[in-house]
Amino acid sequence: MSNQAISFLKDFLAGGVAAAISKTAVAPIERVKLLLQVQHASQQITVEKQYKGIMDCVVRIPKEQGIISFWRGNLANVIRYFPTQALNFAFKDKYKQIFLGGVDRHKQFWRYFAGNLASGGAAGATSLCFVYPLDFARTRLAADVGKGLSERQFTGLGNCIAKIFKSDGLKGLYQGFNVSVQGIIIYRAAYFGVYDTAKGMMPDPKNVHIVVSWMIAQSVTAVAGLVSYPFDTVRRRMMMQSGRKGADIMYKGTIDCWKKIAKDEGAKAFFKGAWSNVLREPPRTGGQDLGSESAAENQLAGRLQHSCHRLPTRLGCLDKVGGPIASFPPILSQRTVVMVV
């Protein structure tokens, strides 16, 4: 194995450790968000036991399920990083060549914009084909509110995947896949739109202060996340249906899910948990974006970029977005836009 390959492998593993720490740090917020999103579709959470909001969730979870339950589903989320990044390496340049080959982003902006959406959607769909069962398991484990193993629906990651596969086959592990791909495209469109607007307001886009860049990064991520959030809610509601039979099935399909949520719960239901989704970004994207300005992280980013042609190194948005965004100022550069939502 060449020195370059060894160096890349070390950096790849270092990125995995950084991602694991980041994801583990925000896992409690992530679980609160998921519970608020899917509780209406859960058979375990009856109407009288539903959470009233973020604080109610935060207070009741440790009392009813134990403090360690805040990290249910986190293992699947951490494991997912490695195949996602490997797939990004494998397909990133190929899809960019197909959709953006020969396109001048300065003279053909809309074609460049559409090409980015297409390449991002294709890259995201390809990655999701392989890692979706892990995301599915993360959601189902996080939504499992039983205290002891005897009260829980699943005992762990392997048990969750095995049970659903035995009950519904491979299809059961891919519930909500189509709306996930739609969400990727919506996220990218919103991300590019907000970023271009923010960039146009800067007097010198190439020399933006680190604090201003951080604020832009948070704003762009938050707005794009909110715009695409209803798609995330629908896909996770669809995930909750796997393993059910007959009258227990709530939604006939994705469109029926959209209709029933709007009719039975109102438009606000599409955004349940959205505030906790915004709250989790600063400790994750903020910590890593600002941290990446350090000499050590810049060296890591440089080595990864050299060995993988601008490898996405900003780990903060990896569970939302895939494929690098070109020409961002510091902090925003190499952010990924694939909703591995």
FILUMMAR-934043 format. One record per residue (C-alpha): x, y, z. Coordinates in Angstrom, 2 decimals, decimal comma. Example, Ala and Ser with C-alpha at 12.3 -4.5 7.8 and 13.67 -1.06 7.14 Angstrom:
       u       v       w
   12,30   -4,50    7,80
   13,67   -1,06    7,14
This chain:
       u       v       w
    0,00    0,00    0,00
    1,43    3,40   -0,99
    2,17    6,16    1,53
   -0,59    8,25   -0,04
   -3,13    5,45    0,45
   -2,03    4,95    4,06
   -2,24    8,69    4,70
   -5,71    8,82    3,18
   -6,87    5,85    5,26
   -5,60    7,49    8,45
   -7,37   10,74    7,58
  -10,54    8,86    6,67
  -10,53    7,12   10,05
   -9,76   10,41   11,81
  -12,79   11,89   10,08
  -14,85    8,93   11,27
  -13,75    9,49   14,87
  -14,60   13,19   14,60
  -18,01   12,34   13,13
  -18,67    9,77   15,87
  -17,88   12,28   18,60
  -20,01   14,95   16,94
  -22,99   12,67   16,37
  -22,77   11,24   19,88
  -22,67   14,72   21,39
  -25,93   15,77   19,72
  -27,65   12,36   19,91
  -29,97   13,40   22,80
  -31,26   16,37   20,78
  -31,61   14,13   17,74
  -33,71   11,62   19,68
  -36,00   14,36   21,02
  -36,51   15,59   17,47
  -37,32   12,11   16,16
  -39,79   11,35   18,95
  -41,68   14,59   18,33
  -41,74   13,83   14,61
  -43,07   10,29   14,74
  -45,02    9,95   18,01
  -48,39   10,27   16,23
  -47,45    7,25   14,11
  -46,15    5,18   17,03
  -48,15    2,28   18,44
  -46,21    2,49   21,70
  -47,06    6,14   22,41
  -50,78    6,50   23,12
  -52,53    9,88   22,89
  -52,36   10,51   26,63
  -48,63    9,70   26,69
  -47,61   11,91   23,76
  -44,91   14,50   24,41
  -46,07   18,12   24,59
  -42,82   19,61   23,37
  -39,03   19,65   23,63
  -38,83   20,29   27,39
  -41,48   17,69   28,17
  -39,45   15,21   26,14
  -36,17   16,12   27,84
  -37,70   15,75   31,32
  -39,68   12,56   30,73
  -37,17   10,47   28,75
  -34,66    9,94   31,62
  -37,49    9,38   34,12
  -39,38    6,86   32,03
  -36,60    5,18   30,01
  -33,34    6,01   31,76
  -30,67    8,56   30,90
  -28,81    6,20   28,54
  -31,92    6,00   26,33
  -31,06    9,43   24,92
  -28,51    7,58   22,76
  -30,85    4,95   21,29
  -30,14    4,62   17,59
  -26,85    6,50   17,79
  -24,74    3,46   16,89
  -26,50    3,14   13,53
  -25,98    6,85   12,94
  -22,24    6,58   13,63
  -21,75    3,43   11,54
  -23,51    5,10    8,62
  -20,73    7,68    8,25
  -18,19    5,28    6,76
  -20,20    3,78    3,86
  -21,69    7,20    3,12
  -18,27    8,80    2,75
  -16,90    5,86    0,77
  -19,84    6,08   -1,64
  -19,39    9,83   -1,96
  -15,78    9,21   -2,99
  -16,85    6,60   -5,52
  -19,67    8,50   -7,21
  -18,99   12,21   -6,63
  -16,75   12,88   -9,62
  -18,76   10,58  -11,89
  -22,05   12,41  -11,35
  -20,37   15,82  -11,58
  -18,91   14,77  -14,93
  -22,30   13,59  -16,20
  -24,37   16,60  -15,11
  -21,81   19,42  -14,97
  -19,27   18,49  -17,64
  -18,49   21,53  -19,80
  -20,85   23,82  -17,86
  -19,53   27,30  -17,03
  -21,09   28,28  -13,71
  -20,49   31,97  -14,42
  -22,05   32,04  -17,90
  -24,60   29,23  -17,51
  -25,84   29,76  -13,97
  -29,24   28,04  -14,27
  -27,78   25,07  -16,08
  -25,10   24,88  -13,40
  -27,77   25,17  -10,69
  -29,91   22,43  -12,27
  -26,84   20,26  -12,77
  -25,94   20,58   -9,11
  -29,44   19,56   -8,09
  -29,34   16,59  -10,46
  -25,85   15,46   -9,41
  -26,72   15,90   -5,74
  -29,97   14,00   -6,13
  -28,27   11,19   -8,02
  -25,39   10,97   -5,53
  -27,81   11,09   -2,62
  -30,07    8,41   -4,09
  -27,07    6,18   -4,80
  -25,74    6,55   -1,25
  -29,20    6,01    0,22
  -29,58    2,75   -1,69
  -26,81    1,33    0,48
  -27,17    3,13    3,82
  -30,95    3,60    4,06
  -31,52    0,50    6,25
  -29,14    2,03    8,82
  -31,08    5,29    8,82
  -34,31    3,31    9,03
  -33,00    1,39   12,05
  -31,80    4,59   13,71
  -35,31    6,06   13,44
  -37,08    2,95   14,72
  -34,67    2,50   17,64
  -34,99    6,16   18,61
  -38,79    5,87   18,48
  -38,78    2,77   20,72
  -39,91    4,10   24,13
  -39,92    0,89   26,19
  -37,82    1,06   29,37
  -36,46   -2,48   29,73
  -35,69   -4,95   26,96
  -38,97   -6,76   27,67
  -40,93   -3,56   27,00
  -39,02   -2,53   23,90
  -39,94   -3,42   20,34
  -36,31   -3,97   19,32
  -33,32   -5,02   21,40
  -30,74   -3,41   19,14
  -29,59   -2,53   15,62
  -29,30   -6,10   14,31
  -32,57   -7,16   15,91
  -34,41   -4,21   14,35
  -33,18   -4,91   10,82
  -33,76   -8,67   11,17
  -37,31   -8,30   12,52
  -38,45   -5,88    9,82
  -36,79   -7,90    7,06
  -38,50  -11,07    8,30
  -41,87   -9,30    8,47
  -41,85   -7,10    5,35
  -38,80   -8,13    3,38
  -36,35   -5,66    1,85
  -39,21   -3,28    1,02
  -39,86   -2,76    4,72
  -36,34   -1,43    5,25
  -36,81    1,13    2,45
  -40,11    2,73    3,49
  -39,92    6,45    2,73
  -37,03    6,12    0,28
  -38,70    8,08   -2,55
  -39,61   11,07   -0,40
  -36,06   11,03    0,99
  -34,64   11,59   -2,50
  -37,17   14,40   -3,05
  -36,00   15,95    0,20
  -32,39   15,89   -0,96
  -33,27   17,93   -4,05
  -35,38   20,40   -2,06
  -32,58   20,81    0,48
  -30,01   21,47   -2,22
  -32,26   23,99   -3,97
  -32,87   25,88   -0,73
  -29,21   25,66    0,29
  -27,92   27,05   -3,00
  -30,63   29,71   -3,12
  -29,95   31,03    0,37
  -26,19   30,79   -0,04
  -26,18   32,70   -3,32
  -28,33   35,40   -1,73
  -26,02   35,67    1,28
  -22,95   35,64   -0,96
  -24,38   38,45   -3,09
  -24,75   40,63    0,00
  -21,06   40,33    0,92
  -18,81   43,18   -0,30
  -15,88   40,76   -0,72
  -17,10   37,12   -0,77
  -13,57   35,70   -0,88
  -12,44   37,46    2,30
  -15,22   36,96    4,81
  -14,44   37,07    8,54
  -14,60   33,70   10,26
  -17,42   34,79   12,59
  -19,49   36,13    9,69
  -18,85   32,92    7,74
  -19,96   30,87   10,75
  -23,16   32,90   11,04
  -23,85   32,44    7,32
  -23,18   28,71    7,63
  -25,68   28,38   10,48
  -28,30   30,51    8,74
  -28,04   28,69    5,42
  -28,16   25,27    7,10
  -31,11   26,26    9,30
  -33,19   27,74    6,48
  -32,52   24,86    4,08
  -33,27   22,40    6,88
  -36,60   24,05    7,66
  -37,65   24,19    4,00
  -36,98   20,47    3,54
  -38,16   19,43    7,02
  -41,69   18,36    5,98
  -40,12   15,78    3,64
  -38,09   14,45    6,55
  -41,23   14,19    8,69
  -43,13   12,29    5,99
  -40,29    9,86    5,32
  -39,91    9,06    9,01
  -43,66    8,57    9,40
  -43,46    6,11    6,51
  -40,60    4,30    8,27
  -42,85    3,78   11,29
  -45,24    1,67    9,19
  -42,84   -1,16    8,49
  -43,80   -4,31   10,35
  -47,50   -3,44   10,53
  -50,31   -5,42    8,97
  -53,92   -4,76    7,97
  -55,78   -2,13    9,99
  -52,60   -1,06   11,80
  -51,24    0,52    8,61
  -51,84    4,28    8,86
  -50,80    5,46    5,41
  -51,44    3,85    2,03
  -48,44    5,60    0,55
  -46,41    8,80    0,56
  -49,16   10,99   -0,91
  -51,70    9,59    1,55
  -49,25   10,36    4,36
  -48,97   14,01    3,25
  -52,76   14,30    3,07
  -53,52   12,65    6,42
  -50,93   14,63    8,36
  -52,26   17,89    6,91
  -55,91   16,92    7,49
  -55,68   15,26   10,91
  -52,86   17,21   12,55
  -52,58   20,45   10,60
  -49,67   22,05    8,76
  -47,70   22,54   11,99
  -47,33   18,78   12,32
  -44,90   18,74    9,40
  -42,51   20,82   11,52
  -42,71   18,96   14,83
  -39,21   18,74   16,26
  -37,92   21,38   13,83
  -36,74   23,68   16,61
  -34,62   20,93   18,17
  -33,29   20,29   14,66
  -32,10   23,91   14,55
  -30,66   23,67   18,08
  -28,52   20,65   17,24
  -26,70   22,45   14,39
  -24,49   24,91   16,36
  -22,80   22,28   18,54
  -22,27   20,06   15,54
  -21,66   22,29   12,53
  -20,49   25,20   14,63
  -17,99   23,25   16,64
  -16,56   21,53   13,62
  -16,63   24,49   11,28
  -14,82   26,75   13,70
  -12,58   23,92   14,79
  -11,59   23,29   11,20
   -9,89   26,66   11,11
   -7,22   25,24   13,44
   -3,88   24,24   11,96
   -4,45   20,57   12,70
   -7,80   20,41   10,93
   -6,55   22,46    8,01
   -3,73   19,94    7,56
   -6,25   17,11    7,73
   -8,50   18,85    5,20
   -5,55   19,50    2,93
   -4,41   15,88    2,94
   -7,91   14,59    2,33
   -8,48   17,05   -0,50
   -5,15   16,16   -2,08
   -5,85   12,43   -1,99
   -9,52   12,61   -2,91
   -9,95   15,74   -5,02
  -11,75   18,06   -2,65
  -13,14   15,44   -0,30
  -16,06   16,81    1,76
  -14,49   17,44    5,18
  -17,18   19,44    6,95
  -18,84   16,65    8,88
  -21,62   18,73   10,42
  -24,17   18,26    7,66
  -23,43   14,70    6,61
  -26,82   13,34    7,90
  -28,60   15,96    5,87
  -26,78   16,72    2,80
  -23,88   14,76    0,15
  -21,59   16,02   -2,66
  -19,43   19,09   -2,20
  -20,55   22,62   -2,97
  -18,00   24,47   -5,04
  -16,64   27,95   -4,43
  -17,74   28,51   -0,85
  -15,82   30,88    1,38
  -13,93   29,39    4,38
  -16,24   27,41    6,70
  -18,81   26,93    3,94
  -16,31   25,29    1,59
  -16,65   21,54    1,17
  -19,94   21,42    3,06
  -21,91   18,46    1,81
  -25,41   18,46    0,52
  -26,95   15,01    0,78
  -29,80   14,31    3,12
  -28,82   11,03    4,55
  -31,25   12,48    6,36
